[in-house]
């Protein structure tokens, strides 16, 4: 059967910041070293690890330093067709309106 994982935005953010911190430690970097290498302020990095608050631009910079940038490709994947109507209607939905 299907396994549904229910989580809130707060839980997603907390998990993301915890995974980033683990990755930072695995790379043997201090917060200051990662901040310097990623060109993200030390305060922003500290705030992210403590509260999960960070700009998307800073998060992407950190991901590049921690060799995790490819994981953003999985954030909003295309949804596979669920039924024949999705396949038949898809070209119409994807059509760009030109003026």
C-alpha positions as CSV (number, residue, x, y, z in Angstrom):
1,X,0.0,0.0,0.0
2,X,1.0,3.7,0.0
3,X,3.1,5.2,2.7
4,X,2.1,8.8,3.4
5,X,4.5,11.0,5.4
6,X,2.7,13.9,6.9
7,X,4.9,16.8,7.9
8,X,4.5,20.5,8.4
9,X,6.6,23.3,6.8
10,X,8.4,23.7,10.2
11,X,9.4,20.0,10.2
12,X,10.6,20.2,6.6
13,X,12.7,23.3,7.4
14,X,14.1,21.7,10.6
15,X,15.0,18.6,8.8
16,X,16.7,20.6,6.0
17,X,18.8,22.6,8.4
18,X,19.8,19.5,10.4
19,X,20.8,17.6,7.2
20,X,22.9,20.6,6.1
21,X,24.6,20.8,9.5
22,X,25.5,17.1,9.3
23,X,26.8,17.5,5.8
24,X,28.9,20.5,7.0
25,X,30.4,18.4,9.8
26,X,31.0,15.5,7.5
27,X,33.0,17.8,5.3
28,X,35.0,18.9,8.3
29,X,34.0,22.5,8.1
30,X,33.2,24.9,10.9
31,X,30.4,27.4,10.5
32,X,32.8,30.2,9.8
33,X,34.7,28.1,7.2
34,X,31.5,27.2,5.4
35,X,30.3,30.8,5.6
36,X,33.6,32.0,4.0
37,X,33.7,29.4,1.3
38,X,30.0,29.9,0.3
39,X,30.1,33.7,0.5
40,X,27.2,33.6,3.0
41,X,27.5,35.7,6.2
42,X,28.4,33.8,9.3
43,X,25.2,35.2,11.0
44,X,23.0,33.8,8.2
45,X,24.6,30.4,8.4
46,X,24.2,30.3,12.2
47,X,20.6,31.5,12.0
48,X,19.9,28.7,9.5
49,X,21.3,26.0,11.7
50,X,19.4,27.3,14.7
51,X,16.1,28.3,13.2
52,X,16.0,27.2,9.6
53,X,15.7,30.7,8.3
54,X,17.8,31.5,5.2
55,X,17.4,33.0,1.8
56,X,17.1,30.7,-1.1
57,X,20.2,32.2,-2.7
58,X,22.3,31.6,0.4
59,X,20.9,28.0,0.7
60,X,22.0,27.3,-2.9
61,X,25.5,28.8,-2.3
62,X,25.9,26.5,0.7
63,X,24.6,23.5,-1.2
64,X,27.3,24.1,-3.9
65,X,30.1,24.1,-1.3
66,X,28.7,20.9,0.3
67,X,28.3,19.2,-3.1
68,X,24.5,19.0,-2.7
69,X,23.4,21.3,-5.5
70,X,22.2,18.5,-7.7
71,X,19.6,17.6,-5.1
72,X,17.6,20.8,-6.0
73,X,16.8,19.1,-9.3
74,X,14.5,16.8,-7.3
75,X,12.6,19.6,-5.6
76,X,9.8,20.1,-8.1
77,X,9.8,17.1,-10.4
78,X,7.3,16.8,-13.3
79,X,4.3,14.7,-12.2
80,X,3.9,11.6,-14.3
81,X,0.5,11.1,-16.0
82,X,-2.1,9.6,-13.7
83,X,-4.5,8.6,-16.4
84,X,-5.1,8.8,-20.2
85,X,-6.7,12.2,-19.9
86,X,-3.4,13.6,-18.6
87,X,-1.6,12.2,-21.6
88,X,-4.2,13.5,-24.1
89,X,-4.6,16.9,-22.5
90,X,-1.0,17.6,-21.7
91,X,0.0,19.2,-25.0
92,X,-2.9,21.6,-24.6
93,X,-1.9,22.6,-21.1
94,X,1.8,23.1,-22.1
95,X,1.0,25.2,-25.1
96,X,2.3,28.7,-24.7
97,X,-0.1,31.5,-25.6
98,X,1.6,33.9,-28.1
99,X,0.4,37.5,-28.7
